[in-house]
Amino acid sequence: MKVQAKSAIIGKKKKNDDYDGFDRPCFISLFDMNDPHLSKQVPKKRFDFDEGVHKIIIKGLKIDYLLAGHDIVINNLEELEFNEDKEGHLIITGKQR
């Protein structure tokens, strides 16, 4: 799926304590501003992946890893593309300015 956004936050959703599988629920939140983690801005769109993802692969993008929240921020986007493959990978690519 290809989407338009200025920035994105990628993160892991809270896990269920009784779950013992390798995949984890995760999300991609899209914003119309850079560094959305520094504001109280709500995402313009959020995509939830509730099962089947055990690895996120980010190709060709400059990212920032936020240690406090364990999230990834991608700024200066023109577009973001993400697709799931059959092996449980969420593959993320895009264009940055």
Secondary structure, DSSP 4 states (H G I P E B T S, - for coil): -EEE-SEEEEEEPPPPTT--SS---EEEEEESSS-GGGS-PPPSEEEEE-SS--EEEE-S---EEETTTTEEEE-SEEEEEEEE-TTSEEEEEEEE-
